[in-house]
Amino acid sequence: MRPLPKRLCGRCGRHLVVGFVAGETPDVPANLMIMKAVSMIGVNLLRFNEECPRSAARQVRELPDLYNQRPLQVPSDFAAYGLDQPSEAMTHAVDRNALRRIVIDPRV
């Protein structure tokens, strides 16, 4: 296993593990998560859709409304990537080139 970069998440951050297409999965030292108070959340959309179809369908219906309401404020110091640029966004994060946040924006 390859180690997850120690500085990928800031203090009290959340790291979403969406999935792995190929290769080795990252090795995450538990002591780093504890010392930085980082939460790691595994996301398995296929299983969620299969096990909770009504909830998944409701969330898909509500997503455009949430997006249009703009409940979240985008930080001023960020690097934006489009939905078609996930590898560039990850490279930016791992290389520590991000100013502060990395945002995946469907409008880009």
N, C-alpha and C positions, 0 to 999 in steps of 0.2 A: 504494500500500500504506500501511496505517496502522502506526505503530510499536508494538511491544509495550511496555507500560509498563516502565520501567527498574527499578522496585522490585518487580516481580511475583514474582521469585524471590530468595531470600536467598543468601548465600554458600554455595557447594558444593551448591546446590539442584538439583532435577530438574524439568524442565518437560515434561509429557506433552502432545503435540499430538495430540488425538483425531480431529479432523476439523472441517470447515467446512461448514455447511449452505448458507450464502449469503453474499454480500458479499465484501469483500476479505480476503485472508489477511494476517496481521500481518507486518511487516518486522522482522527480528531482527538488530541490529548484532552482528557477530561479536566485536568488541572487548569488548562488555559480557559476553558469555559467557566469554571468556578471562579478563578481569579478575576476575570473580566466581566462576570455576571452575564454571559452570553447565553441566549436561548437558541437551540437548534430545533427546527421543525421539519419533519419529513412530509413532503407533499406527493401524494399519489392520486392524481386526478382520475385515472382509469378506474381505480378501485372505488373512489368516492362516487363516481357516476354509476357504478354497478351496485354499490351497497346503499346509496342514498339518492335514488333517481329523482324524487320529488324536490328534495332540497337542492340538488345540483341544478335542476331545471329552473327553480325559483331564482337561484343566484345568477344564472346566465341571463334570465329576463331582467333582473334588477341592475345588472352591471352597467348598461348604457345610461340609466338614470343617475347612478352614482357618479359615473364619469362626467356627465353633464352638470351635476351639482357642484363639482370640484370641492368635496369636503376636505381634501388634503391640500396643504400648502406646499408648493415645491420650493425647496431651499434655493437661495440665490447662487450658491456656489456648487454647481453640479455639472456633470458631463451627461449629455442626453444621447441615447442610442435608440434606433427604431427596432421594431419587432423582428426585422430581418437581420439584425446585427448582434445576436447573442454572443458569438465568439469574440467579437471586438470588445464588448462590454466586460466579459470575463477576463480577457487579456489585460484590459485597463485596470481592473480590480486587482488582479494577481501581481501585476507589475508596479502597483502602488502609484500610478500616475493620476489617480482621481484627486481632485481638489478636496472634496469632502464626501459627496454622494454620487452614486451612479443611478441614473433614471432611465428606465425603458419606457419610451413614449410612443404610443401607436401612431401619433401624428407625424413623427419624424420620417 
